[in-house]
Amino acid sequence: MAPGSLVDSPQPLLPAAGGLLLRPWKRVDAPIFLAAYQDEELRRWHTRRPVTEAQVLEWFDTYHQDWKRERGGHWAITRDGREVLGRIALRGLDFDDGVAGAAYWVLPAARVAGVATRALTALTAWALDEIGFHRLELDHSTRNTASCRVAIKSGYLLEGTKRSAAVHDDGRHDMHLHARVRDV
């Protein structure tokens, strides 16, 4: 893949099944983004957390710069572009090898409703089929069974376990590595 293939285009809006729309983060989303990190379940899996709305806005600025520099894309998972239900990202874009990483979380009210699966399926289709990445990876704590279900339902095969690969609030965790590879 040639670097520069994304830099001249705006970050896209990505429709997903069930009336979902993945869109870039907006300043008005800062309160809900900050509130998400107060959720105990989300905090269990994310040790890097914003503590103020100002910090969230700094993150959003970084997200926009990531797109402009072709480092990643960060989207709000929304219902019809309005109600924020979660976050999804494509990170660590490697154009030489055609590899990127996916990450996601959803708000408590959107859990067990297939929101993360539908969003990941849409992001994956766009990244593999439209942009041309060859491989997308995601990892999660081996203790995070909900994230494992999302990965598997979205067609990401479990490839193995990375031992003691991440730090969480309660110490080091083994991480499952999943991947989707473009059909060639």
Secondary structure, DSSP 8 states (H G I E B T S, - for coil): --TTTTTTS----EEEGGGEEEEE--GGGHHHHHHHTT-HHHHHH------SHHHHHHHHHHHHHHHHTTSEEEEEEEETTTEEEEEEEEEEEETTTTEEEEEEEE-GGGTTTTHHHHHHHHHHHIIIIII--SEEEEEEETT-HHHHHHHHHTT-EEEEEEEEEEEETTEEEEEEEEEEE---
